[in-house]
Amino acid sequence: MPMDSVSRFLAALNPEDRRTVDAEPRDEQERLAAAWERELEADAELDTLDELSPAEAEAEAARRVLGRKDG
């Protein structure tokens, strides 16, 4: 069964960030997951990384999204 975007986003996070985001309300999780999806689609550098390591590209996009949220 395919995971939804929130589940995929949570899986891309490191354990500490995963716990933090998991504690957020569902609507905030969905907002962050949507931003993560846009980051993956829009950034050409992530496209290149995705060819080499899809998991690392997803993790990098997740770090960027959380960095914008916190910064």
VENJO-V5474 format. One record per residue. N is the residue number from 1. SS is DSSP state (alpha for helix, beta for strand, coil for the rest). PSI is psi in whole degrees, -180 to 180 (* if undefined). OMEGA is omega in radians with two decimals (NA if undefined). Layout:
BEGIN
n = (N,N)
ss = (SS,SS)
psi = (PSI,PSI)
omega = (OMEGA,OMEGA)
END
This chain:
BEGIN
n = (1,2,3,4,5,6,7,8,9,10,11,12,13,14,15,16,17,18,19,20,21,22,23,24,25,26,27,28,29,30,31,32,33,34,35,36,37,38,39,40,41,42,43,44,45,46,47,48,49,50,51,52,53,54,55,56,57,58,59,60,61,62,63,64,65,66,67,68,69,70,71)
ss = (coil,coil,coil,coil,alpha,alpha,alpha,alpha,alpha,alpha,alpha,alpha,coil,coil,alpha,alpha,alpha,alpha,alpha,alpha,alpha,alpha,coil,coil,coil,alpha,alpha,alpha,alpha,alpha,alpha,alpha,alpha,alpha,alpha,alpha,alpha,alpha,alpha,alpha,alpha,alpha,coil,alpha,alpha,alpha,alpha,alpha,alpha,alpha,alpha,alpha,coil,alpha,alpha,alpha,alpha,alpha,alpha,alpha,alpha,alpha,alpha,alpha,alpha,alpha,alpha,alpha,alpha,alpha,coil)
psi = (128,147,150,173,-33,-44,-41,-41,-47,-39,-26,-14,155,162,-41,-48,-35,-45,-42,-49,-36,-27,-13,157,154,-39,-35,-39,-43,-39,-45,-40,-39,-41,-39,-45,-44,-41,-44,-38,-34,-25,117,-33,-38,-31,-45,-46,-37,-34,-33,-43,94,-40,-40,-37,-43,-40,-41,-43,-40,-42,-41,-45,-47,-33,-39,-35,-43,-22,*)
omega = (-3.13,3.12,3.03,-3.04,3.11,3.12,3.12,3.11,3.12,-3.14,-3.12,-3.09,2.99,-3.04,-3.13,3.12,3.11,3.12,-3.14,-3.12,3.13,3.12,3.13,3.03,-3.08,-3.12,3.08,3.06,3.14,3.10,3.12,3.12,3.10,3.09,3.11,3.11,3.12,3.12,3.13,-3.11,-2.95,-2.98,-3.12,3.10,3.11,3.07,3.13,3.12,-3.13,3.11,-3.13,-3.09,-3.14,-3.13,3.13,3.08,3.11,3.12,3.12,3.10,3.12,3.10,-3.14,-3.13,3.13,3.10,3.09,3.13,-3.08,-3.04,NA)
END
